[in-house]
C-alpha cells in the first residue's frame, strides 16, 4: 500500500468562476494499492506533473462531472416517477 497526501487549492478556473481569490484548501490522504501507486507515478511522469497534482486534478474532474451526471440521473428519475409523485401529493 502507498499513501499519497494531496493538498488542494482553488484552480485559476475556480477563481474565475467565483470572481475572487478563494483561500480555502483541503489536504487529504489517499491509500493506494501498489499497482495504483505505480500507475499514478507512471501517468504523472508521462504528463510531467507531480503525483499529488495529478491526483488533485483527477478528484476535481470527478467532482465536476459527477455533479452533472447526478443532476441528469435525478431529472430522469423525477420525470419517470412524476405521475406517482402527483398521486402521493
ZIBELMO-V89384 format. One record per backbone hydrogen bond with DSSP energy under -0.5 kcal/mol. NH is the residue of the N-H (numbers start at 1). CO is the residue of the C=O. If there is no record, write none. Layout:
BEGIN
NH	CO
NH	CO
END
This chain:
BEGIN
2	32
4	30
6	4
6	28
7	5
8	6
8	26
10	24
15	11
16	12
17	13
18	14
19	15
20	15
26	8
28	6
30	4
32	2
32	30
37	33
38	34
39	35
40	36
41	37
42	38
43	39
44	40
45	41
46	42
47	43
48	44
49	44
54	50
55	51
56	52
57	53
58	54
59	55
60	56
61	57
62	58
63	59
64	60
65	61
66	62
67	63
68	64
69	65
70	66
71	67
72	68
73	69
74	70
75	71
76	72
77	73
78	74
79	75
80	76
81	77
82	79
85	81
86	82
87	83
88	84
89	85
END
